[in-house]
Amino acid sequence: MDGTDVNALDRAKKIQPNGMQLLAAGDDLGQVRILEYPCLVKNSQGVKGRGHSSHVTNVLFDNSDKLLFSTGGEDQTVLQWKV
């Protein structure tokens, strides 16, 4: 394990004006990322959010795709992100 493992993914329900959807990912570094899906740029970094002090166990868009929820492992927190 090198500390960069992706633990959870969720794809937004709505299609953006550019024809893409959003993809959220949570990793072992405590980061939550939002990327465009499908990603057409190799090694795209997207938008990173930092709030968990340990690994992210799950991410989930709400039904409107305006909020993203993430849960932490050892910090046992639930964070709400405005997309």
mmCIF file of the N, C-alpha and C atoms, coordinates in Angstrom:
data_MODEL
# 
_entry.id   MODEL 
# 
loop_
_atom_site.group_PDB 
_atom_site.id 
_atom_site.type_symbol 
_atom_site.label_atom_id 
_atom_site.label_alt_id 
_atom_site.label_comp_id 
_atom_site.label_asym_id 
_atom_site.label_entity_id 
_atom_site.label_seq_id 
_atom_site.pdbx_PDB_ins_code 
_atom_site.Cartn_x 
_atom_site.Cartn_y 
_atom_site.Cartn_z 
_atom_site.occupancy 
_atom_site.B_iso_or_equiv 
_atom_site.pdbx_formal_charge 
_atom_site.auth_seq_id 
_atom_site.auth_comp_id 
_atom_site.auth_asym_id 
_atom_site.auth_atom_id 
_atom_site.pdbx_PDB_model_num 
ATOM 1   N N  . MET A 1 1  ? 0.841   -1.176 0.000   1.00 0.00 ? 1  MET A N  1 
ATOM 2   C CA . MET A 1 1  ? 0.000   0.000  0.000   1.00 0.00 ? 1  MET A CA 1 
ATOM 3   C C  . MET A 1 1  ? 0.888   1.243  0.000   1.00 0.00 ? 1  MET A C  1 
ATOM 4   N N  . ASP A 1 2  ? 0.621   2.137  -0.933  1.00 0.00 ? 2  ASP A N  1 
ATOM 5   C CA . ASP A 1 2  ? 1.453   3.342  -1.031  1.00 0.00 ? 2  ASP A CA 1 
ATOM 6   C C  . ASP A 1 2  ? 0.729   4.610  -0.591  1.00 0.00 ? 2  ASP A C  1 
ATOM 7   N N  . GLY A 1 3  ? -0.477  4.507  -0.036  1.00 0.00 ? 3  GLY A N  1 
ATOM 8   C CA . GLY A 1 3  ? -1.183  5.663  0.483   1.00 0.00 ? 3  GLY A CA 1 
ATOM 9   C C  . GLY A 1 3  ? -1.995  6.428  -0.541  1.00 0.00 ? 3  GLY A C  1 
ATOM 10  N N  . THR A 1 4  ? -2.099  5.924  -1.754  1.00 0.00 ? 4  THR A N  1 
ATOM 11  C CA . THR A 1 4  ? -2.856  6.638  -2.785  1.00 0.00 ? 4  THR A CA 1 
ATOM 12  C C  . THR A 1 4  ? -4.053  5.830  -3.275  1.00 0.00 ? 4  THR A C  1 
ATOM 13  N N  . ASP A 1 5  ? -4.460  4.855  -2.542  1.00 0.00 ? 5  ASP A N  1 
ATOM 14  C CA . ASP A 1 5  ? -5.562  4.000  -2.970  1.00 0.00 ? 5  ASP A CA 1 
ATOM 15  C C  . ASP A 1 5  ? -6.892  4.731  -2.914  1.00 0.00 ? 5  ASP A C  1 
ATOM 16  N N  . VAL A 1 6  ? -7.706  4.549  -3.948  1.00 0.00 ? 6  VAL A N  1 
ATOM 17  C CA . VAL A 1 6  ? -9.056  5.093  -3.977  1.00 0.00 ? 6  VAL A CA 1 
ATOM 18  C C  . VAL A 1 6  ? -9.965  4.105  -3.249  1.00 0.00 ? 6  VAL A C  1 
ATOM 19  N N  . ASN A 1 7  ? -10.723 4.602  -2.282  1.00 0.00 ? 7  ASN A N  1 
ATOM 20  C CA . ASN A 1 7  ? -11.591 3.749  -1.479  1.00 0.00 ? 7  ASN A CA 1 
ATOM 21  C C  . ASN A 1 7  ? -13.047 3.787  -1.907  1.00 0.00 ? 7  ASN A C  1 
ATOM 22  N N  . ALA A 1 8  ? -13.490 4.896  -2.492  1.00 0.00 ? 8  ALA A N  1 
ATOM 23  C CA . ALA A 1 8  ? -14.904 5.039  -2.824  1.00 0.00 ? 8  ALA A CA 1 
ATOM 24  C C  . ALA A 1 8  ? -15.089 5.974  -4.006  1.00 0.00 ? 8  ALA A C  1 
ATOM 25  N N  . LEU A 1 9  ? -16.112 5.698  -4.816  1.00 0.00 ? 9  LEU A N  1 
ATOM 26  C CA . LEU A 1 9  ? -16.479 6.530  -5.966  1.00 0.00 ? 9  LEU A CA 1 
ATOM 27  C C  . LEU A 1 9  ? -17.988 6.696  -6.000  1.00 0.00 ? 9  LEU A C  1 
ATOM 28  N N  . ASP A 1 10 ? -18.433 7.841  -6.511  1.00 0.00 ? 10 ASP A N  1 
ATOM 29  C CA . ASP A 1 10 ? -19.844 8.028  -6.815  1.00 0.00 ? 10 ASP A CA 1 
ATOM 30  C C  . ASP A 1 10 ? -19.944 8.971  -8.002  1.00 0.00 ? 10 ASP A C  1 
ATOM 31  N N  . ARG A 1 11 ? -20.868 8.666  -8.910  1.00 0.00 ? 11 ARG A N  1 
ATOM 32  C CA . ARG A 1 11 ? -21.072 9.492  -10.090 1.00 0.00 ? 11 ARG A CA 1 
ATOM 33  C C  . ARG A 1 11 ? -22.342 10.305 -9.901  1.00 0.00 ? 11 ARG A C  1 
ATOM 34  N N  . ALA A 1 12 ? -22.274 11.579 -10.249 1.00 0.00 ? 12 ALA A N  1 
ATOM 35  C CA . ALA A 1 12 ? -23.445 12.451 -10.161 1.00 0.00 ? 12 ALA A CA 1 
ATOM 36  C C  . ALA A 1 12 ? -24.536 11.960 -11.100 1.00 0.00 ? 12 ALA A C  1 
ATOM 37  N N  . LYS A 1 13 ? -25.766 12.308 -10.768 1.00 0.00 ? 13 LYS A N  1 
ATOM 38  C CA . LYS A 1 13 ? -26.893 11.842 -11.550 1.00 0.00 ? 13 LYS A CA 1 
ATOM 39  C C  . LYS A 1 13 ? -27.175 12.706 -12.778 1.00 0.00 ? 13 LYS A C  1 
ATOM 40  N N  . LYS A 1 14 ? -26.907 14.006 -12.678 1.00 0.00 ? 14 LYS A N  1 
ATOM 41  C CA . LYS A 1 14 ? -27.223 14.943 -13.753 1.00 0.00 ? 14 LYS A CA 1 
ATOM 42  C C  . LYS A 1 14 ? -26.040 15.121 -14.703 1.00 0.00 ? 14 LYS A C  1 
ATOM 43  N N  . ILE A 1 15 ? -26.371 15.380 -15.957 1.00 0.00 ? 15 ILE A N  1 
ATOM 44  C CA . ILE A 1 15 ? -25.358 15.646 -16.972 1.00 0.00 ? 15 ILE A CA 1 
ATOM 45  C C  . ILE A 1 15 ? -25.120 17.154 -17.015 1.00 0.00 ? 15 ILE A C  1 
ATOM 46  N N  . GLN A 1 16 ? -23.861 17.569 -17.032 1.00 0.00 ? 16 GLN A N  1 
ATOM 47  C CA . GLN A 1 16 ? -23.480 18.969 -17.067 1.00 0.00 ? 16 GLN A CA 1 
ATOM 48  C C  . GLN A 1 16 ? -23.731 19.553 -18.461 1.00 0.00 ? 16 GLN A C  1 
ATOM 49  N N  . PRO A 1 17 ? -23.758 20.891 -18.608 1.00 0.00 ? 17 PRO A N  1 
ATOM 50  C CA . PRO A 1 17 ? -23.977 21.503 -19.923 1.00 0.00 ? 17 PRO A CA 1 
ATOM 51  C C  . PRO A 1 17 ? -22.959 21.079 -20.991 1.00 0.00 ? 17 PRO A C  1 
ATOM 52  N N  . ASN A 1 18 ? -21.751 20.696 -20.554 1.00 0.00 ? 18 ASN A N  1 
ATOM 53  C CA . ASN A 1 18 ? -20.726 20.267 -21.516 1.00 0.00 ? 18 ASN A CA 1 
ATOM 54  C C  . ASN A 1 18 ? -20.870 18.789 -21.889 1.00 0.00 ? 18 ASN A C  1 
ATOM 55  N N  . GLY A 1 19 ? -21.942 18.129 -21.406 1.00 0.00 ? 19 GLY A N  1 
ATOM 56  C CA . GLY A 1 19 ? -22.184 16.733 -21.739 1.00 0.00 ? 19 GLY A CA 1 
ATOM 57  C C  . GLY A 1 19 ? -21.492 15.746 -20.818 1.00 0.00 ? 19 GLY A C  1 
ATOM 58  N N  . MET A 1 20 ? -20.787 16.230 -19.823 1.00 0.00 ? 20 MET A N  1 
ATOM 59  C CA . MET A 1 20 ? -20.075 15.369 -18.882 1.00 0.00 ? 20 MET A CA 1 
ATOM 60  C C  . MET A 1 20 ? -20.873 15.239 -17.591 1.00 0.00 ? 20 MET A C  1 
ATOM 61  N N  . GLN A 1 21 ? -20.472 14.268 -16.791 1.00 0.00 ? 21 GLN A N  1 
ATOM 62  C CA . GLN A 1 21 ? -20.992 14.115 -15.440 1.00 0.00 ? 21 GLN A CA 1 
ATOM 63  C C  . GLN A 1 21 ? -19.838 14.320 -14.471 1.00 0.00 ? 21 GLN A C  1 
ATOM 64  N N  . LEU A 1 22 ? -20.161 14.495 -13.207 1.00 0.00 ? 22 LEU A N  1 
ATOM 65  C CA . LEU A 1 22 ? -19.134 14.631 -12.180 1.00 0.00 ? 22 LEU A CA 1 
ATOM 66  C C  . LEU A 1 22 ? -18.923 13.296 -11.487 1.00 0.00 ? 22 LEU A C  1 
ATOM 67  N N  . LEU A 1 23 ? -17.684 13.053 -11.087 1.00 0.00 ? 23 LEU A N  1 
ATOM 68  C CA . LEU A 1 23 ? -17.311 11.842 -10.380 1.00 0.00 ? 23 LEU A CA 1 
ATOM 69  C C  . LEU A 1 23 ? -16.598 12.256 -9.107  1.00 0.00 ? 23 LEU A C  1 
ATOM 70  N N  . ALA A 1 24 ? -17.008 11.719 -7.969  1.00 0.00 ? 24 ALA A N  1 
ATOM 71  C CA . ALA A 1 24 ? -16.355 11.997 -6.693  1.00 0.00 ? 24 ALA A CA 1 
ATOM 72  C C  . ALA A 1 24 ? -15.570 10.763 -6.262  1.00 0.00 ? 24 ALA A C  1 
ATOM 73  N N  . ALA A 1 25 ? -14.402 10.994 -5.694  1.00 0.00 ? 25 ALA A N  1 
ATOM 74  C CA . ALA A 1 25 ? -13.545 9.901  -5.223  1.00 0.00 ? 25 ALA A CA 1 
ATOM 75  C C  . ALA A 1 25 ? -12.992 10.249 -3.852  1.00 0.00 ? 25 ALA A C  1 
ATOM 76  N N  . GLY A 1 26 ? -12.920 9.248  -2.981  1.00 0.00 ? 26 GLY A N  1 
ATOM 77  C CA . GLY A 1 26 ? -12.304 9.396  -1.663  1.00 0.00 ? 26 GLY A CA 1 
ATOM 78  C C  . GLY A 1 26 ? -11.127 8.448  -1.562  1.00 0.00 ? 26 GLY A C  1 
ATOM 79  N N  . ASP A 1 27 ? -10.017 8.909  -0.960  1.00 0.00 ? 27 ASP A N  1 
ATOM 80  C CA . ASP A 1 27 ? -8.803  8.088  -0.953  1.00 0.00 ? 27 ASP A CA 1 
ATOM 81  C C  . ASP A 1 27 ? -8.212  7.899  0.440   1.00 0.00 ? 27 ASP A C  1 
ATOM 82  N N  . ASP A 1 28 ? -7.088  7.209  0.490   1.00 0.00 ? 28 ASP A N  1 
ATOM 83  C CA . ASP A 1 28 ? -6.406  6.904  1.751   1.00 0.00 ? 28 ASP A CA 1 
ATOM 84  C C  . ASP A 1 28 ? -5.712  8.108  2.371   1.00 0.00 ? 28 ASP A C  1 
ATOM 85  N N  . LEU A 1 29 ? -5.565  9.196  1.620   1.00 0.00 ? 29 LEU A N  1 
ATOM 86  C CA . LEU A 1 29 ? -4.907  10.387 2.143   1.00 0.00 ? 29 LEU A CA 1 
ATOM 87  C C  . LEU A 1 29 ? -5.887  11.350 2.810   1.00 0.00 ? 29 LEU A C  1 
ATOM 88  N N  . GLY A 1 30 ? -7.162  10.965 2.884   1.00 0.00 ? 30 GLY A N  1 
ATOM 89  C CA . GLY A 1 30 ? -8.176  11.825 3.482   1.00 0.00 ? 30 GLY A CA 1 
ATOM 90  C C  . GLY A 1 30 ? -8.707  12.864 2.519   1.00 0.00 ? 30 GLY A C  1 
ATOM 91  N N  . GLN A 1 31 ? -8.408  12.728 1.239   1.00 0.00 ? 31 GLN A N  1 
ATOM 92  C CA . GLN A 1 31 ? -8.846  13.694 0.238   1.00 0.00 ? 31 GLN A CA 1 
ATOM 93  C C  . GLN A 1 31 ? -10.119 13.253 -0.451  1.00 0.00 ? 31 GLN A C  1 
ATOM 94  N N  . VAL A 1 32 ? -10.940 14.240 -0.798  1.00 0.00 ? 32 VAL A N  1 
ATOM 95  C CA . VAL A 1 32 ? -12.117 14.026 -1.624  1.00 0.00 ? 32 VAL A CA 1 
ATOM 96  C C  . VAL A 1 32 ? -11.860 14.793 -2.913  1.00 0.00 ? 32 VAL A C  1 
ATOM 97  N N  . ARG A 1 33 ? -11.994 14.115 -4.044  1.00 0.00 ? 33 ARG A N  1 
ATOM 98  C CA . ARG A 1 33 ? -11.761 14.756 -5.338  1.00 0.00 ? 33 ARG A CA 1 
ATOM 99  C C  . ARG A 1 33 ? -13.024 14.724 -6.164  1.00 0.00 ? 33 ARG A C  1 
ATOM 100 N N  . ILE A 1 34 ? -13.220 15.769 -6.967  1.00 0.00 ? 34 ILE A N  1 
ATOM 101 C CA . ILE A 1 34 ? -14.299 15.793 -7.946  1.00 0.00 ? 34 ILE A CA 1 
ATOM 102 C C  . ILE A 1 34 ? -13.655 15.948 -9.317  1.00 0.00 ? 34 ILE A C  1 
ATOM 103 N N  . LEU A 1 35 ? -14.008 15.027 -10.203 1.00 0.00 ? 35 LEU A N  1 
ATOM 104 C CA . LEU A 1 35 ? -13.468 15.010 -11.557 1.00 0.00 ? 35 LEU A CA 1 
ATOM 105 C C  . LEU A 1 35 ? -14.614 14.981 -12.557 1.00 0.00 ? 35 LEU A C  1 
ATOM 106 N N  . GLU A 1 36 ? -14.310 15.336 -13.810 1.00 0.00 ? 36 GLU A N  1 
ATOM 107 C CA . GLU A 1 36 ? -15.293 15.164 -14.869 1.00 0.00 ? 36 GLU A CA 1 
ATOM 108 C C  . GLU A 1 36 ? -15.291 13.707 -15.312 1.00 0.00 ? 36 GLU A C  1 
ATOM 109 N N  . TYR A 1 37 ? -16.484 13.206 -15.657 1.00 0.00 ? 37 TYR A N  1 
ATOM 110 C CA . TYR A 1 37 ? -16.620 11.823 -16.116 1.00 0.00 ? 37 TYR A CA 1 
ATOM 111 C C  . TYR A 1 37 ? -17.330 11.824 -17.455 1.00 0.00 ? 37 TYR A C  1 
ATOM 112 N N  . PRO A 1 38 ? -16.842 11.207 -18.491 1.00 0.00 ? 38 PRO A N  1 
ATOM 113 C CA . PRO A 1 38 ? -15.560 10.513 -18.507 1.00 0.00 ? 38 PRO A CA 1 
ATOM 114 C C  . PRO A 1 38 ? -14.418 11.514 -18.554 1.00 0.00 ? 38 PRO A C  1 
ATOM 115 N N  . CYS A 1 39 ? -13.321 11.151 -17.958 1.00 0.00 ? 39 CYS A N  1 
ATOM 116 C CA . CYS A 1 39 ? -12.143 12.009 -17.915 1.00 0.00 ? 39 CYS A CA 1 
ATOM 117 C C  . CYS A 1 39 ? -11.343 11.809 -19.199 1.00 0.00 ? 39 CYS A C  1 
ATOM 118 N N  . LEU A 1 40 ? -11.161 12.878 -19.938 1.00 0.00 ? 40 LEU A N  1 
ATOM 119 C CA . LEU A 1 40 ? -10.467 12.802 -21.221 1.00 0.00 ? 40 LEU A CA 1 
ATOM 120 C C  . LEU A 1 40 ? -9.022  13.276 -21.150 1.00 0.00 ? 40 LEU A C  1 
ATOM 121 N N  . VAL A 1 41 ? -8.593  13.730 -19.967 1.00 0.00 ? 41 VAL A N  1 
ATOM 122 C CA . VAL A 1 41 ? -7.227  14.222 -19.786 1.00 0.00 ? 41 VAL A CA 1 
ATOM 123 C C  . VAL A 1 41 ? -6.476  13.260 -18.873 1.00 0.00 ? 41 VAL A C  1 
ATOM 124 N N  . LYS A 1 42 ? -5.388  12.692 -19.379 1.00 0.00 ? 42 LYS A N  1 
ATOM 125 C CA . LYS A 1 42 ? -4.604  11.748 -18.591 1.00 0.00 ? 42 LYS A CA 1 
ATOM 126 C C  . LYS A 1 42 ? -4.032  12.440 -17.356 1.00 0.00 ? 42 LYS A C  1 
ATOM 127 N N  . ASN A 1 43 ? -4.101  11.764 -16.212 1.00 0.00 ? 43 ASN A N  1 
ATOM 128 C CA . ASN A 1 43 ? -3.584  12.253 -14.925 1.00 0.00 ? 43 ASN A CA 1 
ATOM 129 C C  . ASN A 1 43 ? -4.266  13.538 -14.459 1.00 0.00 ? 43 ASN A C  1 
ATOM 130 N N  . SER A 1 44 ? -5.523  13.726 -14.806 1.00 0.00 ? 44 SER A N  1 
ATOM 131 C CA . SER A 1 44 ? -6.269  14.896 -14.367 1.00 0.00 ? 44 SER A CA 1 
ATOM 132 C C  . SER A 1 44 ? -6.399  14.887 -12.844 1.00 0.00 ? 44 SER A C  1 
ATOM 133 N N  . GLN A 1 45 ? -6.227  16.047 -12.238 1.00 0.00 ? 45 GLN A N  1 
ATOM 134 C CA . GLN A 1 45 ? -6.291  16.146 -10.787 1.00 0.00 ? 45 GLN A CA 1 
ATOM 135 C C  . GLN A 1 45 ? -7.675  16.553 -10.290 1.00 0.00 ? 45 GLN A C  1 
ATOM 136 N N  . GLY A 1 46 ? -8.464  17.227 -11.118 1.00 0.00 ? 46 GLY A N  1 
ATOM 137 C CA . GLY A 1 46 ? -9.785  17.670 -10.698 1.00 0.00 ? 46 GLY A CA 1 
ATOM 138 C C  . GLY A 1 46 ? -9.695  18.676 -9.564  1.00 0.00 ? 46 GLY A C  1 
ATOM 139 N N  . VAL A 1 47 ? -10.739 18.723 -8.738  1.00 0.00 ? 47 VAL A N  1 
ATOM 140 C CA . VAL A 1 47 ? -10.794 19.617 -7.585  1.00 0.00 ? 47 VAL A CA 1 
ATOM 141 C C  . VAL A 1 47 ? -10.614 18.765 -6.342  1.00 0.00 ? 47 VAL A C  1 
ATOM 142 N N  . LYS A 1 48 ? -9.688  19.163 -5.456  1.00 0.00 ? 48 LYS A N  1 
ATOM 143 C CA . LYS A 1 48 ? -9.416  18.400 -4.239  1.00 0.00 ? 48 LYS A CA 1 
ATOM 144 C C  . LYS A 1 48 ? -9.967  19.126 -3.019  1.00 0.00 ? 48 LYS A C  1 
ATOM 145 N N  . GLY A 1 49 ? -10.564 18.356 -2.125  1.00 0.00 ? 49 GLY A N  1 
ATOM 146 C CA . GLY A 1 49 ? -11.017 18.884 -0.850  1.00 0.00 ? 49 GLY A CA 1 
ATOM 147 C C  . GLY A 1 49 ? -10.366 18.098 0.279   1.00 0.00 ? 49 GLY A C  1 
ATOM 148 N N  . ARG A 1 50 ? -9.979  18.814 1.326   1.00 0.00 ? 50 ARG A N  1 
ATOM 149 C CA . ARG A 1 50 ? -9.311  18.169 2.454   1.00 0.00 ? 50 ARG A CA 1 
ATOM 150 C C  . ARG A 1 50 ? -10.113 18.470 3.713   1.00 0.00 ? 50 ARG A C  1 
ATOM 151 N N  . GLY A 1 51 ? -10.492 17.441 4.454   1.00 0.00 ? 51 GLY A N  1 
ATOM 152 C CA . GLY A 1 51 ? -11.249 17.663 5.671   1.00 0.00 ? 51 GLY A CA 1 
ATOM 153 C C  . GLY A 1 51 ? -11.143 16.512 6.643   1.00 0.00 ? 51 GLY A C  1 
ATOM 154 N N  . HIS A 1 52 ? -10.825 15.339 6.135   1.00 0.00 ? 52 HIS A N  1 
ATOM 155 C CA . HIS A 1 52 ? -10.704 14.153 6.981   1.00 0.00 ? 52 HIS A CA 1 
ATOM 156 C C  . HIS A 1 52 ? -9.265  14.009 7.466   1.00 0.00 ? 52 HIS A C  1 
ATOM 157 N N  . SER A 1 53 ? -9.119  13.542 8.692   1.00 0.00 ? 53 SER A N  1 
ATOM 158 C CA . SER A 1 53 ? -7.778  13.346 9.247   1.00 0.00 ? 53 SER A CA 1 
ATOM 159 C C  . SER A 1 53 ? -7.252  11.938 8.991   1.00 0.00 ? 53 SER A C  1 
ATOM 160 N N  . SER A 1 54 ? -8.091  11.091 8.396   1.00 0.00 ? 54 SER A N  1 
ATOM 161 C CA . SER A 1 54 ? -7.659  9.743  8.023   1.00 0.00 ? 54 SER A CA 1 
ATOM 162 C C  . SER A 1 54 ? -8.325  9.377  6.705   1.00 0.00 ? 54 SER A C  1 
ATOM 163 N N  . HIS A 1 55 ? -8.273  8.139  6.333   1.00 0.00 ? 55 HIS A N  1 
ATOM 164 C CA . HIS A 1 55 ? -8.793  7.699  5.039   1.00 0.00 ? 55 HIS A CA 1 
ATOM 165 C C  . HIS A 1 55 ? -10.298 7.967  4.911   1.00 0.00 ? 55 HIS A C  1 
ATOM 166 N N  . VAL A 1 56 ? -10.737 8.158  3.661   1.00 0.00 ? 56 VAL A N  1 
ATOM 167 C CA . VAL A 1 56 ? -12.152 8.364  3.352   1.00 0.00 ? 56 VAL A CA 1 
ATOM 168 C C  . VAL A 1 56 ? -12.753 6.997  3.046   1.00 0.00 ? 56 VAL A C  1 
ATOM 169 N N  . THR A 1 57 ? -13.855 6.674  3.696   1.00 0.00 ? 57 THR A N  1 
ATOM 170 C CA . THR A 1 57 ? -14.459 5.358  3.503   1.00 0.00 ? 57 THR A CA 1 
ATOM 171 C C  . THR A 1 57 ? -15.579 5.360  2.474   1.00 0.00 ? 57 THR A C  1 
ATOM 172 N N  . ASN A 1 58 ? -16.237 6.530  2.258   1.00 0.00 ? 58 ASN A N  1 
ATOM 173 C CA . ASN A 1 58 ? -17.319 6.555  1.274   1.00 0.00 ? 58 ASN A CA 1 
ATOM 174 C C  . ASN A 1 58 ? -17.596 7.988  0.844   1.00 0.00 ? 58 ASN A C  1 
ATOM 175 N N  . VAL A 1 59 ? -18.112 8.148  -0.372  1.00 0.00 ? 59 VAL A N  1 
ATOM 176 C CA . VAL A 1 59 ? -18.569 9.429  -0.898  1.00 0.00 ? 59 VAL A CA 1 
ATOM 177 C C  . VAL A 1 59 ? -19.914 9.205  -1.583  1.00 0.00 ? 59 VAL A C  1 
ATOM 178 N N  . LEU A 1 60 ? -20.800 10.225 -1.525  1.00 0.00 ? 60 LEU A N  1 
ATOM 179 C CA . LEU A 1 60 ? -22.126 10.076 -2.112  1.00 0.00 ? 60 LEU A CA 1 
ATOM 180 C C  . LEU A 1 60 ? -22.696 11.448 -2.451  1.00 0.00 ? 60 LEU A C  1 
ATOM 181 N N  . PHE A 1 61 ? -23.119 11.632 -3.710  1.00 0.00 ? 61 PHE A N  1 
ATOM 182 C CA . PHE A 1 61 ? -23.840 12.836 -4.110  1.00 0.00 ? 61 PHE A CA 1 
ATOM 183 C C  . PHE A 1 61 ? -25.282 12.730 -3.612  1.00 0.00 ? 61 PHE A C  1 
ATOM 184 N N  . ASP A 1 62 ? -25.880 13.883 -3.257  1.00 0.00 ? 62 ASP A N  1 
ATOM 185 C CA . ASP A 1 62 ? -27.308 13.858 -2.935  1.00 0.00 ? 62 ASP A CA 1 
ATOM 186 C C  . ASP A 1 62 ? -28.103 13.809 -4.243  1.00 0.00 ? 62 ASP A C  1 
ATOM 187 N N  . ASN A 1 63 ? -29.421 13.727 -4.152  1.00 0.00 ? 63 ASN A N  1 
ATOM 188 C CA . ASN A 1 63 ? -30.252 13.569 -5.348  1.00 0.00 ? 63 ASN A CA 1 
ATOM 189 C C  . ASN A 1 63 ? -30.200 14.763 -6.288  1.00 0.00 ? 63 ASN A C  1 
ATOM 190 N N  . SER A 1 64 ? -29.875 15.947 -5.771  1.00 0.00 ? 64 SER A N  1 
ATOM 191 C CA . SER A 1 64 ? -29.810 17.142 -6.611  1.00 0.00 ? 64 SER A CA 1 
ATOM 192 C C  . SER A 1 64 ? -28.403 17.380 -7.167  1.00 0.00 ? 64 SER A C  1 
ATOM 193 N N  . ASP A 1 65 ? -27.423 16.606 -6.728  1.00 0.00 ? 65 ASP A N  1 
ATOM 194 C CA . ASP A 1 65 ? -26.007 16.770 -7.110  1.00 0.00 ? 65 ASP A CA 1 
ATOM 195 C C  . ASP A 1 65 ? -25.422 18.101 -6.647  1.00 0.00 ? 65 ASP A C  1 
ATOM 196 N N  . LYS A 1 66 ? -26.079 18.778 -5.715  1.00 0.00 ? 66 LYS A N  1 
ATOM 197 C CA . LYS A 1 66 ? -25.565 20.048 -5.193  1.00 0.00 ? 66 LYS A CA 1 
ATOM 198 C C  . LYS A 1 66 ? -24.721 19.840 -3.942  1.00 0.00 ? 66 LYS A C  1 
ATOM 199 N N  . LEU A 1 67 ? -24.879 18.684 -3.303  1.00 0.00 ? 67 LEU A N  1 
ATOM 200 C CA . LEU A 1 67 ? -24.122 18.367 -2.097  1.00 0.00 ? 67 LEU A CA 1 
ATOM 201 C C  . LEU A 1 67 ? -23.420 17.029 -2.284  1.00 0.00 ? 67 LEU A C  1 
ATOM 202 N N  . LEU A 1 68 ? -22.285 16.899 -1.624  1.00 0.00 ? 68 LEU A N  1 
ATOM 203 C CA . LEU A 1 68 ? -21.543 15.647 -1.602  1.00 0.00 ? 68 LEU A CA 1 
ATOM 204 C C  . LEU A 1 68 ? -21.272 15.316 -0.143  1.00 0.00 ? 68 LEU A C  1 
ATOM 205 N N  . PHE A 1 69 ? -21.478 14.086 0.224   1.00 0.00 ? 69 PHE A N  1 
ATOM 206 C CA . PHE A 1 69 ? -21.217 13.639 1.590   1.00 0.00 ? 69 PHE A CA 1 
ATOM 207 C C  . PHE A 1 69 ? -20.038 12.679 1.570   1.00 0.00 ? 69 PHE A C  1 
ATOM 208 N N  . SER A 1 70 ? -19.178 12.786 2.574   1.00 0.00 ? 70 SER A N  1 
ATOM 209 C CA . SER A 1 70 ? -18.057 11.854 2.700   1.00 0.00 ? 70 SER A CA 1 
ATOM 210 C C  . SER A 1 70 ? -17.958 11.395 4.140   1.00 0.00 ? 70 SER A C  1 
ATOM 211 N N  . THR A 1 71 ? -17.520 10.156 4.306   1.00 0.00 ? 71 THR A N  1 
ATOM 212 C CA . THR A 1 71 ? -17.338 9.613  5.652   1.00 0.00 ? 71 THR A CA 1 
ATOM 213 C C  . THR A 1 71 ? -15.880 9.244  5.843   1.00 0.00 ? 71 THR A C  1 
ATOM 214 N N  . GLY A 1 72 ? -15.388 9.501  7.049   1.00 0.00 ? 72 GLY A N  1 
ATOM 215 C CA . GLY A 1 72 ? -14.002 9.208  7.371   1.00 0.00 ? 72 GLY A CA 1 
ATOM 216 C C  . GLY A 1 72 ? -13.867 7.912  8.137   1.00 0.00 ? 72 GLY A C  1 
ATOM 217 N N  . GLY A 1 73 ? -12.682 7.347  8.096   1.00 0.00 ? 73 GLY A N  1 
ATOM 218 C CA . GLY A 1 73 ? -12.404 6.092  8.776   1.00 0.00 ? 73 GLY A CA 1 
ATOM 219 C C  . GLY A 1 73 ? -12.153 6.298  10.255  1.00 0.00 ? 73 GLY A C  1 
ATOM 220 N N  . GLU A 1 74 ? -10.909 6.507  10.609  1.00 0.00 ? 74 GLU A N  1 
ATOM 221 C CA . GLU A 1 74 ? -10.562 6.618  12.024  1.00 0.00 ? 74 GLU A CA 1 
ATOM 222 C C  . GLU A 1 74 ? -11.086 7.897  12.659  1.00 0.00 ? 74 GLU A C  1 
ATOM 223 N N  . ASP A 1 75 ? -11.312 8.962  11.867  1.00 0.00 ? 75 ASP A N  1 
ATOM 224 C CA . ASP A 1 75 ? -11.846 10.183 12.459  1.00 0.00 ? 75 ASP A CA 1 
ATOM 225 C C  . ASP A 1 75 ? -13.354 10.100 12.695  1.00 0.00 ? 75 ASP A C  1 
ATOM 226 N N  . GLN A 1 76 ? -14.017 9.099  12.112  1.00 0.00 ? 76 GLN A N  1 
ATOM 227 C CA . GLN A 1 76 ? -15.435 8.816  12.324  1.00 0.00 ? 76 GLN A CA 1 
ATOM 228 C C  . GLN A 1 76 ? -16.314 10.046 12.128  1.00 0.00 ? 76 GLN A C  1 
ATOM 229 N N  . THR A 1 77 ? -16.055 10.786 11.036  1.00 0.00 ? 77 THR A N  1 
ATOM 230 C CA . THR A 1 77 ? -16.826 11.988 10.751  1.00 0.00 ? 77 THR A CA 1 
ATOM 231 C C  . THR A 1 77 ? -17.619 11.822 9.459   1.00 0.00 ? 77 THR A C  1 
ATOM 232 N N  . VAL A 1 78 ? -18.667 12.604 9.352   1.00 0.00 ? 78 VAL A N  1 
ATOM 233 C CA . VAL A 1 78 ? -19.427 12.734 8.114   1.00 0.00 ? 78 VAL A CA 1 
ATOM 234 C C  . VAL A 1 78 ? -19.319 14.208 7.718   1.00 0.00 ? 78 VAL A C  1 
ATOM 235 N N  . LEU A 1 79 ? -18.801 14.459 6.531   1.00 0.00 ? 79 LEU A N  1 
ATOM 236 C CA . LEU A 1 79 ? -18.660 15.824 6.044   1.00 0.00 ? 79 LEU A CA 1 
ATOM 237 C C  . LEU A 1 79 ? -19.640 16.077 4.916   1.00 0.00 ? 79 LEU A C  1 
ATOM 238 N N  . GLN A 1 80 ? -20.152 17.293 4.859   1.00 0.00 ? 80 GLN A N  1 
ATOM 239 C CA . GLN A 1 80 ? -21.049 17.711 3.788   1.00 0.00 ? 80 GLN A CA 1 
ATOM 240 C C  . GLN A 1 80 ? -20.320 18.781 2.982   1.00 0.00 ? 80 GLN A C  1 
ATOM 241 N N  . TRP A 1 81 ? -20.219 18.568 1.666   1.00 0.00 ? 81 TRP A N  1 
ATOM 242 C CA . TRP A 1 81 ? -19.504 19.467 0.767   1.00 0.00 ? 81 TRP A CA 1 
ATOM 243 C C  . TRP A 1 81 ? -20.499 20.112 -0.187  1.00 0.00 ? 81 TRP A C  1 
ATOM 244 N N  . LYS A 1 82 ? -20.346 21.410 -0.430  1.00 0.00 ? 82 LYS A N  1 
ATOM 245 C CA . LYS A 1 82 ? -21.141 22.072 -1.446  1.00 0.00 ? 82 LYS A CA 1 
ATOM 246 C C  . LYS A 1 82 ? -20.413 21.925 -2.773  1.00 0.00 ? 82 LYS A C  1 
ATOM 247 N N  . VAL A 1 83 ? -21.108 21.386 -3.770  1.00 0.00 ? 83 VAL A N  1 
ATOM 248 C CA . VAL A 1 83 ? -20.479 21.123 -5.067  1.00 0.00 ? 83 VAL A CA 1 
ATOM 249 C C  . VAL A 1 83 ? -20.452 22.392 -5.890  1.00 0.00 ? 83 VAL A C  1 
# 
